């Protein structure tokens, strides 16, 4: 047998090694036993055994998002693959680079309704960037190398490799990455110089400019965030970030207006509405940002920089489209800005900042901590104060009110340290994502800011956290309700709280201990700082149960169906600005 002849399972292991993979998140099953056997006979790649395949994908997302590397998942056929679908869709919506290897029944049984068979490529086609069904072991190495390229290039995303058992057991030729010829997929990285010059000229003439930036900057790499900061500071213009973009620009910078969108700041949304030049960098004008499309920033010229051509002019028509990697485009824009000696209209800019400061004076995130009940905003605020000066802190979230409060009250100074489910809004994301972050950064502080409902979606991953002795901290804002559901039912459905209250929640303190973790509980505001301190000092995994006001709503808020300059700043606004029937459809 030739030197480069290997069993399919060995080809897979070798290809993963050559791609620089050191961690795999997975769960074994019949169709992938040869792969697990091959993995058992090597030490270069560590396998992290999760408790459910959905947890494996979210963990790989956390790993990928926090490192910039491709996350890798290995699951079996049938239910193993279908359990991964939510995570794959989440990764697609948030542009996370993943490789998901799914076992499949032998090729001669495909289509025969064999045991644990599912049409994995058919099921995953709408929720992946690309997928493969490997029918010949001699194609396996090429497919793996190609899949990594597709997942990480252009707009990143998940790629599925469906691997029949007979292919993983057969013998074939191994090809190293350098011998694999790439096919036609070649995303454009450099922006059109003419469009860049046009954009810079438009920016220089602006009276009311704003930078609107999203997760595409994070995906481009840390340098892109540095370049964005350089450009924004050199112009003196205000900057706002999407939920997925937090950390791309320092939260403490005076030019930062906070997050925009449905639960964004008053000043960010009003500035977006009133601006005359909007520079959109790596964001996609989604519905949670725009509000009523027909009234979105009606008087502005729009510049849109994105590596994905299909995102440009998809929801909002723009004036200057620039297709390219945002890092490379920003670098070129800085050069053109400096070489052209562009000078903004300082008088107009001063007036613009005066207007923004008037909006800021509304202090839209203000709250009052009084009485014996902990306000959820206060809990996040105290957590931030306790951790903001620590070296390396990663925050993940579940989905709901706590997610929005975390985005509002936790300040991020650098990219890749905020991980949340933005596009799909996947409950149960935060804990497995934190698991993946902790695997990637064993010495870092990793905190999952959670809700008591969302955390139960993937609570089984506490077992994984325990097995690998991962010191993940779970910080639960426990309001006894599915908080965001309750809020919408209050605003839209006359306070009829249908099926949003959980009256049989576990004792999270005891639950933590049952998993070998440390359980903490806090019910009084005066005890909060002490509990946070204890959580941070604990070397073990921690579940901290923080009992917060069950009826607190998340403000500010753009009422569904309204323009993005129509905002509820607090409960007192609810009656004045009722939500229309059309708006109810959009929640």
C-alpha positions in Angstrom: 0.0 0.0 0.0 1.3 3.4 -0.9 2.4 5.8 1.8 -0.4 8.2 1.2 -3.1 5.5 1.4 -5.1 5.7 4.6 -8.4 4.6 6.0 -11.2 7.2 5.7 -11.2 7.9 9.4 -7.4 8.4 9.4 -7.8 10.8 6.4 -10.2 12.8 8.4 -7.9 13.0 11.4 -4.9 13.9 9.3 -6.8 16.6 7.4 -8.0 18.2 10.6 -4.5 18.2 12.0 -3.2 19.8 8.8 -6.0 22.5 9.2 -4.6 23.3 12.6 -7.5 21.8 14.6 -6.8 21.1 18.2 -10.3 20.8 19.7 -13.5 19.0 18.5 -16.9 19.2 20.2 -19.0 16.1 19.7 -21.0 13.1 20.7 -20.4 9.5 19.4 -22.9 7.2 17.7 -22.9 4.1 15.5 -22.2 5.9 12.2 -19.1 7.7 13.5 -17.5 4.9 15.6 -14.6 4.5 13.1 -13.9 8.2 13.4 -13.9 8.0 17.2 -11.6 5.0 17.0 -9.2 6.9 14.9 -9.4 9.9 17.3 -8.7 7.6 20.2 -5.4 6.6 18.7 -3.9 10.1 18.4 -3.2 12.9 20.9 -3.0 16.0 18.7 -6.7 16.7 18.8 -8.7 16.9 22.0 -12.3 15.8 21.9 -14.8 17.6 24.2 -17.7 15.3 25.0 -20.9 17.3 25.2 -24.2 16.0 26.5 -26.3 16.9 23.4 -25.4 17.7 19.9 -27.0 21.1 20.0 -24.6 21.9 22.8 -21.7 20.8 20.7 -22.5 23.3 17.9 -23.0 26.2 20.3 -19.7 25.3 22.1 -18.0 25.3 18.7 -19.6 28.7 18.0 -18.2 30.1 21.3 -14.8 28.6 20.5 -14.8 30.1 16.9 -16.2 33.5 17.9 -13.6 34.0 20.7 -10.6 32.8 18.8 -11.3 33.7 15.1 -10.6 30.0 14.2 -13.0 27.5 12.6 -15.0 25.6 15.2 -15.3 21.8 14.6 -18.2 19.5 15.5 -18.6 15.8 15.2 -22.0 14.1 15.5 -23.6 10.9 14.4 -26.2 10.2 11.8 -30.0 10.8 12.1 -30.9 12.4 15.4 -27.3 13.4 16.0 -27.4 15.5 12.8 -30.9 16.8 13.3 -30.0 17.9 16.9 -27.3 20.1 15.3 -29.7 22.0 13.0 -30.5 24.8 15.4 -26.8 25.5 16.1 -26.0 25.4 12.4 -28.8 27.9 11.7 -27.6 30.1 14.5 -24.0 30.0 13.0 -25.4 30.9 9.6 -27.4 33.9 10.8 -24.4 35.2 12.9 -21.7 34.3 10.3 -19.7 32.0 12.5 -17.1 29.7 10.7 -17.9 26.0 11.6 -17.3 22.6 10.2 -19.9 20.0 11.3 -19.0 16.4 10.4 -22.0 14.2 10.5 -22.0 10.5 10.3 -24.2 8.8 7.7 -25.4 5.3 7.0 -23.4 3.3 4.4 -23.8 4.6 0.9 -25.8 1.5 -0.3 -28.4 2.1 2.4 -28.9 5.8 1.7 -32.6 6.4 0.8 -33.7 3.1 2.3 -35.0 4.5 5.6 -32.1 2.7 7.4 -31.7 2.9 11.1 -30.7 6.4 12.2 -30.8 7.7 8.6 -31.8 11.2 7.8 -31.4 13.3 4.6 -28.7 15.4 6.3 -27.6 17.4 3.2 -31.3 18.0 2.3 -32.2 19.1 5.9 -29.1 21.3 6.3 -29.0 22.9 2.8 -31.1 26.0 3.9 -29.1 26.4 7.2 -25.5 26.1 6.1 -23.2 28.1 3.8 -22.5 24.9 2.0 -22.7 21.1 2.5 -21.2 17.9 1.1 -22.2 14.3 0.9 -18.9 12.3 0.5 -19.5 9.1 -1.5 -15.9 8.3 -2.4 -13.1 8.0 0.1 -10.7 9.5 -2.4 -12.7 12.7 -2.3 -12.6 13.0 1.4 -9.3 15.0 1.9 -10.2 17.5 -0.8 -13.7 18.0 0.6 -12.4 18.7 4.1 -9.8 21.2 3.0 -12.3 22.8 0.7 -14.8 23.0 3.5 -12.4 24.8 5.8 -11.7 27.4 3.1 -15.5 27.9 2.4 -16.3 28.2 6.1 -13.7 30.8 6.9 -13.6 32.8 3.6 -15.8 35.7 2.6 -18.8 35.9 4.9 -18.0 33.1 7.3 -20.5 30.4 8.0 -21.2 26.7 8.8 -20.3 23.9 6.4 -21.6 20.3 6.8 -19.7 17.2 5.7 -21.9 14.2 5.6 -19.7 11.1 5.9 -21.2 7.6 5.2 -19.8 4.8 7.4 -18.4 2.8 4.5 -16.4 5.9 3.3 -14.9 6.4 6.8 -13.9 2.7 6.8 -12.6 2.5 3.2 -9.1 3.2 2.1 -8.1 6.0 -0.2 -5.5 8.6 -1.0 -4.7 11.5 1.3 -4.0 14.9 -0.2 -2.4 17.7 2.0 -4.0 21.2 1.8 -1.4 22.6 -0.5 -2.3 20.0 -3.2 -6.0 20.8 -3.2 -7.0 23.1 -6.0 -9.7 25.6 -4.9 -12.7 25.8 -7.1 -14.5 29.0 -8.2 -15.4 30.4 -4.8 -13.2 33.5 -4.5 -14.8 36.3 -2.4 -13.8 39.8 -3.2 -11.6 41.3 -0.5 -10.5 44.6 -2.0 -13.1 47.3 -2.4 -13.5 49.3 -5.6 -11.2 52.3 -5.4 -13.7 54.5 -7.2 -16.4 53.7 -4.7 -14.0 54.2 -1.7 -13.1 57.7 -3.0 -16.8 58.5 -3.6 -17.5 57.3 0.0 -14.7 59.5 1.5 -15.8 62.5 -0.4 -19.4 62.0 0.8 -18.1 61.6 4.4 -16.1 64.8 4.2 -19.1 66.9 3.1 -21.4 65.4 5.8 -23.2 67.8 8.2 -24.7 65.0 10.4 -22.6 61.9 9.9 -22.7 58.6 11.7 -20.9 55.2 11.6 -23.2 52.2 11.9 -21.1 49.1 12.5 -21.8 45.4 13.0 -20.5 41.9 13.5 -18.7 41.9 10.1 -15.9 44.0 11.7 -15.5 41.3 14.4 -15.4 38.6 11.7 -12.7 40.4 9.8 -10.3 40.1 12.7 -8.9 42.3 15.5 -7.1 44.6 13.0 -10.4 45.7 11.5 -11.6 46.9 14.9 -8.3 48.9 15.3 -8.8 50.4 11.9 -12.4 51.3 12.6 -11.3 53.0 15.8 -8.6 54.9 13.9 -11.0 56.1 11.2 -13.8 57.1 13.6 -11.4 59.1 15.8 -9.7 60.8 12.8 -13.1 62.0 11.6 -14.5 63.0 15.0 -17.9 61.4 13.9 -20.2 59.5 16.2 -20.3 55.7 16.1 -22.9 53.2 17.1 -22.8 49.4 17.1 -25.2 46.5 16.6 -25.7 43.8 19.2 -23.3 41.6 17.2 -20.8 44.4 16.8 -20.3 45.3 20.5 -16.6 45.4 21.2 -15.6 46.5 17.7 -15.3 50.1 19.0 -14.4 50.9 22.7 -17.5 51.4 24.8 -15.8 54.0 27.0 -14.9 56.2 24.0 -16.9 59.5 24.1 -17.7 59.1 20.3 -19.6 55.9 21.1 -23.4 56.4 21.3 -24.1 52.9 22.6 -26.0 50.1 20.9 -28.7 50.9 18.4 -31.9 49.0 17.5 -35.0 47.8 19.3 -33.5 48.1 22.7 -30.7 50.5 21.8 -30.0 53.9 23.2 -32.2 56.9 22.5 -29.2 58.9 21.2 -28.0 56.1 18.8 -31.5 55.6 17.2 -32.2 59.3 17.0 -28.8 60.0 15.4 -29.4 57.2 12.9 -32.8 58.8 12.0 -31.5 62.3 11.7 -28.1 61.8 10.0 -27.3 63.0 6.5 -24.5 60.5 5.8 -24.6 56.9 7.2 -21.5 54.8 6.9 -22.6 51.2 7.4 -19.6 48.8 8.1 -20.2 45.1 8.3 -23.9 45.3 9.3 -27.0 44.2 7.3 -29.9 46.6 8.1 -32.0 43.9 9.8 -35.5 44.6 11.0 -34.4 45.0 14.7 -32.3 48.0 13.6 -34.5 49.7 11.0 -37.9 49.6 12.6 -40.5 50.7 10.0 -38.5 50.5 6.7 -40.3 53.3 4.9 -39.3 55.7 7.7 -35.7 54.5 8.3 -33.2 57.4 8.1 -35.1 59.1 5.4 -32.8 62.0 4.7 -29.4 60.2 4.6 -27.0 59.1 1.9 -25.9 55.6 2.8 -22.5 54.0 2.3 -22.5 50.2 2.8 -19.3 48.1 3.2 -19.8 44.4 3.3 -18.0 41.3 2.0 -21.3 39.7 1.2 -22.7 41.2 -2.0 -26.2 39.7 -1.3 -26.5 41.8 1.8 -26.1 45.1 -0.1 -29.4 46.7 -1.2 -31.2 43.7 0.3 -33.3 45.6 2.9 -32.3 49.2 2.4 -31.2 50.8 -0.9 -27.8 52.4 -0.5 -26.0 55.2 -2.4 -22.4 53.9 -2.3 -22.0 50.1 -2.2 -18.5 48.7 -1.4 -18.1 45.0 -1.7 -15.0 43.8 0.2 -13.4 42.7 3.5 -14.2 45.5 5.9 -10.7 45.4 7.3 -9.1 46.0 3.9 -11.7 48.6 2.9 -11.2 50.5 6.1 -7.5 50.5 5.6 -7.9 52.0 2.1 -10.5 54.5 3.4 -8.0 55.8 6.0 -5.4 56.2 3.3 -7.8 58.1 1.0 -9.0 60.2 4.0 -5.5 61.2 4.9 -4.1 61.7 1.4 -7.1 63.8 0.4 -6.6 65.9 3.6 -10.4 65.7 4.1 -11.6 68.2 6.6 -15.0 67.8 8.0 -17.3 70.9 8.4 -16.3 71.6 12.1 -19.1 74.1 12.6 -21.7 71.6 11.4 -20.1 68.8 13.3 -20.1 70.9 16.5 -23.8 71.5 16.1 -24.4 67.8 15.4 -22.7 66.8 18.6 -24.7 69.5 20.5 -27.8 67.8 19.3 -26.5 64.4 20.2 -25.6 65.6 23.7 -29.2 66.8 24.1 -30.4 63.3 23.3 -27.9 61.9 25.6 -29.2 64.1 28.4 -32.3 62.0 28.3 -30.2 59.4 30.1 -32.3 56.7 28.6 -30.7 53.8 30.5 -31.3 55.4 33.9 -32.9 53.2 36.6 -33.4 53.5 40.4 -32.3 50.8 42.7 -34.4 51.1 45.8 -36.3 48.8 48.1 -35.5 45.2 48.9 -35.8 43.8 45.4 -32.7 43.7 43.0 -33.2 45.5 39.7 -31.8 43.4 36.9 -30.0 46.5 35.5 -28.3 46.9 38.9 -27.1 43.3 38.9 -25.4 43.7 35.5 -24.0 47.1 36.5 -22.4 45.6 39.6 -21.0 42.6 37.7 -19.4 45.0 35.2 -17.9 47.2 37.9 -16.4 44.1 39.6 -14.9 42.7 36.4 -14.1 45.7 34.1 -10.5 46.0 35.3 -9.7 42.3 35.0 -7.3 41.2 32.2 -9.4 38.8 30.1 -13.2 38.6 30.6 -15.5 36.9 28.1 -19.3 37.4 28.4 -21.8 35.1 26.8 -25.6 35.4 27.1 -28.7 33.4 26.6 -31.6 35.1 24.9 -34.2 37.4 26.4 -34.4 40.5 28.6 -31.1 39.6 30.4 -29.4 39.6 27.0 -30.5 43.2 26.3 -29.6 44.4 29.8 -26.2 42.8 29.4 -25.7 44.6 26.0 -26.8 47.9 27.6 -24.9 47.8 30.9 -21.8 45.8 30.2 -19.1 47.9 28.4 -16.9 46.1 25.9 -13.5 47.6 25.0 -12.3 45.0 22.5 -13.6 42.5 20.0 -14.3 38.7 20.4 -15.2 39.1 24.1 -19.0 39.4 23.7 -20.8 36.3 22.4 -24.5 36.2 21.9 -27.1 34.8 19.6 -28.2 37.8 17.5 -29.8 36.7 14.2 -31.6 33.6 15.4 -32.1 34.5 19.0 -31.4 31.0 20.3 -32.4 30.3 23.9 -29.8 27.9 25.4 -26.9 29.4 23.5 -25.0 31.0 26.3 -23.8 28.1 28.5 -22.4 25.8 25.8 -20.9 28.9 24.1 -19.2 29.7 27.4 -18.0 26.2 27.6 -16.4 26.6 24.2 -14.8 29.9 25.1 -13.4 28.4 28.3 -11.9 25.5 26.4 -10.2 28.0 24.1 -9.1 30.3 26.9 -8.5 28.1 30.0 -7.1 30.9 32.1 -9.7 33.6 31.2 -12.8 34.6 33.2 -15.9 33.4 31.3 -19.3 34.4 32.4 -22.6 33.4 31.0 -25.2 36.0 31.8 -28.4 34.0 31.8 -32.1 33.9 32.4 -33.7 31.2 34.5 -35.8 30.0 31.6 -33.1 30.1 28.9 -30.5 28.3 31.0 -32.7 25.3 31.3 -32.6 24.8 27.5 -29.1 23.3 27.6 -28.6 22.8 31.4 -27.2 19.3 30.7 -24.0 21.0 29.5 -23.2 21.6 33.2 -22.1 18.0 33.2 -19.6 18.7 30.4 -18.3 21.7 32.3 -17.9 19.5 35.4 -16.1 16.7 33.5 -13.5 19.0 32.0 -13.2 21.1 35.2 -14.0 24.3 33.3 -14.5 27.2 35.8 -17.4 28.8 33.9 -19.5 31.2 35.8 -23.3 31.3 35.2 -24.9 34.5 36.4 -28.7 34.0 36.3 -31.1 36.9 36.4 -33.9 35.0 37.9 -37.3 36.8 37.5 -39.4 33.6 37.5 -40.8 34.4 34.0 -39.8 34.1 30.4 -39.1 37.8 30.8 -39.2 39.1 27.2 -42.3 37.0 26.5 -44.0 38.4 29.6 -43.0 42.0 28.5 -44.5 41.5 25.0 -47.6 40.0 26.5 -47.9 43.0 28.8 -47.5 45.5 25.9 -49.3 43.6 23.2 -51.9 41.3 24.8 -53.4 43.2 27.7 -51.2 41.6 30.4 -52.5 38.1 29.7 -49.4 36.2 30.7 -50.0 33.0 28.8 -47.6 30.2 29.6 -44.7 32.4 30.5 -44.4 31.7 34.2 -42.5 28.8 35.6 -43.8 27.6 38.9 -41.5 24.6 39.3 -38.0 26.0 38.8 -35.2 23.9 40.2 -33.2 25.2 43.2 -30.2 26.4 41.1 -28.0 26.3 44.2 -28.6 22.6 44.8 -28.6 21.9 41.0 -25.1 23.4 40.8 -23.9 21.2 43.7 -25.4 18.1 42.0 -23.1 18.8 39.0 -20.1 19.3 41.3 -20.2 23.1 40.9 -20.6 25.8 43.5 -24.1 27.2 43.9 -24.8 30.8 45.2 -28.0 32.7 45.7 -28.7 36.4 46.3 -32.1 38.0 47.0 -31.1 41.4 48.6 -29.3 44.3 46.9 -27.0 44.8 49.8 -25.7 41.2 49.4 -25.1 41.4 45.7 -21.5 42.7 45.7 -20.5 40.0 48.2 -22.0 37.3 46.1 -20.3 38.5 42.9 -16.9 38.7 44.8 -17.4 35.1 46.0 -18.3 33.9 42.5 -15.1 35.5 41.0 -12.9 34.1 43.7 -14.1 30.6 43.2 -11.8 28.4 41.1 -14.7 26.0 40.3 -17.7 26.4 38.0 -20.4 28.5 39.6 -24.2 29.0 39.2 -25.2 32.2 40.8 -29.0 32.6 41.2 -29.8 36.3 41.4 -33.4 37.0 42.3 -34.5 40.1 40.4 -37.7 42.1 40.0 -40.1 39.9 38.1 -42.1 42.7 36.6 -39.2 44.9 35.3 -39.4 45.6 31.6 -36.5 46.3 29.3 -36.3 49.9 28.1 -35.7 51.9 25.9 -37.7 50.1 23.3 -38.8 50.8 19.7 -42.4 49.6 19.7 -42.9 47.0 17.0 -44.0 48.4 13.7 -42.8 51.9 14.5 -40.1 54.0 13.0 -36.7 53.8 14.8 -37.1 57.4 16.1 -40.2 56.4 18.0 -39.1 55.0 21.4 -40.6 54.0 24.7 -38.2 55.3 27.4 -40.1 53.8 30.3 -43.4 52.5 31.6 -44.9 56.0 31.5 -44.6 56.0 27.6 -46.5 52.8 27.1 -50.0 54.4 27.1 -49.0 57.3 24.9 -47.5 55.2 22.2 -49.6 52.0 21.8 -48.4 49.3 19.5 -50.4 48.9 16.3 -51.9 45.7 14.9 -49.3 45.8 12.2 -46.6 46.1 14.8 -47.9 43.1 16.8 -47.2 40.9 13.7 -43.5 42.0 13.7 -42.6 40.9 17.3 
